[in-house]
Amino acid sequence: MHNVTTSGGYIIELHRIVAKSNGNSNGNTIKNHPVILQPGLMGTSSDFLMASADFSADEGAPMGADMGLELFKRGYDVWLR
């Protein structure tokens, strides 16, 4: 959990799913871009994580309904509002 203070003084709570790193031939690590998922009115960050009961972190697994976890599985740095 991360607390971010905006220029207007609002404190926003963000949750992060840390992306996995992929090594390249130079030995450096490469991460995909960060992604921020913002739910609509009456939604919560858990809506992006708990849409289905069958999540697999395996790269060959079929795509599920959990957008946050699917982006994480593909190596993105996922932030949830």
N, C-alpha and C positions, 0 to 999 in steps of 0.2 A: 504494500500500500504506500502510495506517495501523495503528499499534500502539496498542491501547487497554488500559489497565490497570484491572482490575476492583477493587472494594472489597476483595475477598479476596486481592489481590496477583497474580492471574493476568494474563498478557499475552496478549491475543487479537489476531491479525492479521486485518484486514479489507481487502477490496479494493473499490474504488468505481468505478462507471461513472457519470460525471457526466451528469445529465439536461440535455437541451436546454431552453432557455427560450422561452416564447411571449410575444410582445408583445401588450398590449391597447390599446384606443383611447387610454388616458391616457399611453401611452409607458412604463408600468411593466412589469417582467418578472414573469411568474407561473410558478412551478414546481409540479408535482404533489408529493404527499407523498413522503417517503423510504420505501423498502421494504428490509427486511433479509431476505435469503434464507439460510437455515441448512440445510445438507445433513444427511441422516440418518447413522447409523453407517456407517462405511466409505465415505462420500461426500466429495467435495471441491467447492470453489466452481466448478471448471471444469465440473461436471455441469450447471450452469445456463447455460453458454455454448456448449458444444460438442456439443449433442444432434443438430444437423443441419448439413450442409455448405452449404446454400443459404439464407443470411441476406441480407436486403435491408433497408437503412435507410429505404427509401421508405415513406411513411405508407400508401400504397395497396396495399402488398404483402400477400399472404396471411400469416396467422399461422403461424409455425413452431413447432418444439418447444423452442426455447431461451428459457426463461422470463425469464432475466436480460436478454437482448437484446430480447425483446418488450416488457418493461416499460420499458426504456430508450427504445425506439422510440416509445413512447406518452408520453414526457416525464417518467417517474419518476426520482427520485434513488435509484439502485440500489446497495446495499451487500451484499457477499458475504462470508460467513464461511467 
